[in-house]
Amino acid sequence: MRLKFLARYRARFFGFLGFFGVVISAVVGLPGMFEVEEALPEQVLNAGILGSE
């Protein structure tokens, strides 16, 4: 009984967490989108270099 409640609560908690994470990232990402687009190729290249090693 307790395990079912915990599992349901945990799923709901992570659902809210993911939803708020998406909302926050959207709100933060909209103003800084142009800066991110300029920095993106360099970040992708760095990630590719790190990933290949």
N, C-alpha and C positions, 0 to 999 in steps of 0.2 A: 504494500500500500504506500509506504513512505517512498520507496524507490520510484514508483510510477509518478508520484507528485514531484519528486526531485527532477526526474527526466523531463516532465512537462514544463516545469519552471525554468529549467536550464535552456530548453529549446526556445521558450518565449523570450528569455533574457538575451540569448544570442541573436534572436530575430530582431529585437529592438536595438541591440548593439549594432548589428549590421545596417539596419535602416538609418540610425542616427549617423553612423560612419559615412554612409553614402551621402546623406544630406549635408553633413559638415564638409566633406571633401568637395562637394559641388559648390557650396557657398564660398569656400576658401579658393577653389580652383578657378571660379569665374573671373575674379579681378586679376589673378596672376597668370591667366592663360597665355598671354602673349610672351611673357617672360619664360614660361615653361616651354613653349614651342621653340624659342630660340635656343634654350639649353638642352632640348631633348636629344638632338643628334649626338652631341658630345656624351651625354649620359648613356645612350644606347651603345656607343662605341666602347666606352669604359666598361659597361656591363658585359659586352661581348668579349673583350680582352680578358676580364676577370674570369668569365665563364669558361674560356678555352684553356686556361692554365690548369 
